[in-house]
């Protein structure tokens, strides 16, 4: 059974930083594409950042230069380092694994106050 455990969300002031973690069990991260999505109230879920098995990273334009996605294959964990946070980054952030199948984490709330 595949499980994704997210952590690291919270409340932070604008300009602050958070690091989200997503640790998987029952699946090998290294052979899959891992993504962080977010969904703000009343908005569609959007892809924030992704990292492919070969290490290629992609970012939403609005987070480029502020967010960094990385992976530790030995720990089966993916991170999202978020710096210079803005109120518009407030959302529930979800970890997504896409390979032969697709899996979602339960989400972690990130709230950025102005």
Steps between C-alpha positions, in 0.01 A plus 500: 500500500639837396495777756626856468564693820532876467626735765645845544204725440400776735451871549774738398532870437556635153866473409548194714590144410360152539620159392246237409585132509331204336611154603372195322451141601408218269645668196844594375526873444807485283321345203203735506422863433423683821302819507378755749159644425303762685140599523379827643136553603280547195783423258604202297784279608822601327841343456760695694812294436598158374810288478540212262686177561790635293511813712338753268312763698210718395343791684192714483607840370385681810727295728814490286797629693317458832416129522730203456398137464747229591502132576689265727461160345664325793227637727226469237422862573438808290530853631363835398705787638291814488669836552377857475148382557212722397138510616398366158694181577239415762344166410485134584806336351482143374769251413439302181676193366453408138634189337317186403234626741425829667484573870419806711589600850244635745620858469663746735380854562729793429381840614698815430393810688560850368 
